[in-house]
Amino acid sequence: MSMYFKYREENLLALLRSGDELAFNEIYRRNWQYVFTFAASALNNAEDTEECVQDIFCSIWLRKESLFLRYSLQTYLSAAVKYRVINILDRRYRKRQKMVQADPYYFHGFSPSPEVALLEKELVHKLELSIARLPEKCRLVYKMSRYEGKTHRQIAEELNISRKTVNNHLTKALKDLSGNLLTTFPLFIIYDLF
């Protein structure tokens, strides 16, 4: 049995940065349930929750050499879950919108309660205002990614910028949008709408 369970978080992160898989396994063991519970409470879908957990820990492994945290790992994981949940809810909403546009009778007979309809209208309005307030290039990259479904590579080629710049713009956009939405609408309300 590994002795890593005795290590402090800082030691595990230092070992992780050097590529130590056992340190990563211990970080995962200590934190997967927290990430899973947080994501599940917002997504209420096992498949999306599992995808969220997997994406977050894969990202940690892939970025291990550059993973220097200002705050605790749990703070980092909380933010990562929040951004990933926003992405998943955004994807759900866009998928639903495409289905409704493709087949207006898709939701035939479906009628949300007046409260849900009002909240959804307010949320969509707040999202549109938040998108409009993004810096121009950031807004353009966000729309190309989310509305047009373009990959980071396609956006980079079209705008003649690096993929890292595309990623930076999307990260900023998601951070700003989630901050604006979450200050107005708690996650459980956002979930109920999507």
C-alpha positions in Angstrom: 0.0 0.0 0.0 1.2 3.5 -0.9 2.3 5.9 1.8 0.9 8.8 -0.2 -2.2 8.9 2.0 0.0 10.5 4.7 1.2 13.3 2.4 0.0 16.8 2.7 -1.7 18.4 -0.3 1.3 20.6 -1.1 3.6 17.6 -1.2 1.2 15.7 -3.5 1.0 18.6 -5.9 4.8 18.9 -6.0 5.1 15.2 -6.8 2.3 15.5 -9.4 4.2 18.3 -11.2 7.1 15.9 -11.6 4.8 13.3 -13.2 4.2 11.0 -10.2 1.1 8.9 -11.0 0.7 7.7 -7.5 0.5 11.3 -6.3 -2.2 11.9 -8.9 -4.0 8.8 -7.8 -4.0 10.0 -4.2 -5.3 13.4 -5.3 -8.0 11.7 -7.2 -8.9 9.4 -4.3 -9.2 12.3 -1.9 -11.2 14.6 -4.1 -13.3 12.7 -6.7 -16.3 12.4 -4.4 -16.3 16.1 -3.6 -16.2 16.9 -7.4 -18.8 14.3 -8.2 -21.2 15.5 -5.5 -20.8 19.1 -6.5 -21.3 18.4 -10.2 -24.2 16.0 -9.5 -26.1 18.6 -7.5 -26.0 21.0 -10.4 -26.4 18.6 -13.3 -28.7 15.9 -12.0 -27.5 13.5 -14.7 -25.1 10.7 -14.0 -23.5 10.7 -17.5 -22.9 14.4 -17.5 -21.6 14.2 -13.9 -19.2 11.4 -14.7 -18.0 13.4 -17.8 -17.4 16.4 -15.7 -15.4 14.5 -13.1 -13.3 12.8 -15.8 -12.7 16.1 -17.7 -11.5 17.9 -14.6 -9.1 15.2 -13.5 -7.8 14.6 -17.0 -7.2 18.3 -17.2 -5.2 18.2 -14.0 -3.1 15.4 -15.3 -2.5 17.0 -18.6 -1.6 20.4 -17.0 0.4 18.8 -14.1 3.7 20.5 -15.0 2.2 24.0 -14.9 -0.3 23.4 -12.0 0.7 26.0 -9.4 -2.3 26.9 -7.2 -2.8 30.2 -5.4 -5.4 28.7 -3.1 -6.3 25.2 -1.9 -6.9 22.4 -4.3 -10.5 22.2 -3.2 -10.9 25.9 -4.2 -9.4 25.1 -7.6 -11.7 22.1 -8.0 -14.8 24.1 -7.0 -14.0 26.7 -9.7 -13.3 23.9 -12.2 -16.6 22.2 -11.5 -18.4 25.5 -11.8 -17.0 26.3 -15.2 -17.5 22.8 -16.5 -21.1 22.7 -15.3 -21.7 26.0 -17.1 -20.3 24.5 -20.3 -22.5 21.4 -20.0 -25.6 23.4 -19.3 -24.8 25.7 -22.2 -24.3 22.6 -24.4 -27.7 21.2 -23.2 -29.4 24.5 -23.9 -27.9 24.8 -27.4 -28.9 21.2 -28.2 -32.4 21.8 -27.1 -32.6 25.0 -29.1 -31.4 23.1 -32.2 -34.0 20.4 -31.7 -36.8 22.9 -31.3 -35.7 24.7 -34.5 -35.4 21.5 -36.4 -38.8 20.2 -35.3 -41.1 22.8 -33.8 -43.4 20.0 -32.6 -40.6 18.3 -30.7 -42.0 19.7 -27.5 -45.6 19.4 -28.5 -47.6 19.3 -25.4 -44.7 20.5 -23.3 -45.6 23.7 -21.4 -43.3 24.9 -18.7 -44.9 26.5 -15.6 -45.2 30.3 -15.8 -42.5 30.6 -13.2 -40.0 28.5 -15.1 -40.9 30.3 -18.4 -40.2 33.7 -16.7 -37.0 32.5 -15.1 -35.8 31.1 -18.4 -36.6 34.3 -20.2 -34.7 36.3 -17.6 -31.8 34.0 -17.7 -31.5 34.1 -21.5 -31.8 37.9 -21.4 -29.1 38.1 -18.7 -26.9 35.7 -20.8 -27.3 37.8 -23.9 -26.5 41.0 -22.0 -23.4 39.4 -20.5 -22.2 38.2 -23.9 -22.7 41.7 -25.3 -20.5 43.1 -22.5 -17.6 40.8 -23.4 -14.6 42.4 -25.1 -15.0 42.3 -28.9 -12.5 39.5 -29.7 -13.5 37.5 -26.7 -17.2 37.8 -27.7 -16.4 36.8 -31.3 -14.4 33.7 -30.2 -17.2 32.7 -27.8 -19.9 33.0 -30.5 -17.8 31.0 -33.0 -17.3 28.3 -30.5 -20.8 28.1 -28.9 -23.1 29.3 -31.7 -21.3 28.0 -34.7 -19.8 24.9 -33.1 -16.3 25.6 -34.4 -13.2 23.9 -32.9 -10.4 25.8 -31.3 -8.3 25.0 -34.4 -10.9 26.4 -36.8 -11.3 29.6 -34.8 -7.5 30.0 -34.6 -7.1 29.6 -38.4 -10.1 31.9 -39.2 -8.9 34.7 -36.9 -5.2 34.1 -37.5 -4.5 33.7 -33.8 -3.0 30.8 -31.8 -5.1 28.0 -30.2 -3.8 29.2 -26.8 -5.2 32.7 -27.5 -8.5 31.0 -28.5 -8.5 29.1 -25.2 -7.6 32.2 -23.3 -10.6 34.1 -24.8 -12.9 31.2 -24.1 -11.7 30.9 -20.5 -12.2 34.6 -19.9 -15.7 34.5 -21.6 -16.8 31.5 -19.5 -15.4 33.1 -16.3 -17.2 36.4 -16.9 -20.4 34.8 -18.0 -20.6 32.3 -15.2 -19.8 35.0 -12.7 -22.6 37.2 -14.1 -25.1 34.4 -14.2 -24.3 32.8 -10.9 -24.5 36.1 -9.0 -28.1 36.5 -10.3 -29.3 32.9 -10.6 -28.2 30.1 -8.2 -27.0 26.9 -9.9 -30.2 25.0 -9.1 -32.3 27.6 -11.0 -30.0 27.4 -14.0 -30.2 23.6 -13.9 -34.0 23.6 -13.8 -34.1 25.8 -16.9 -31.8 23.5 -18.9 
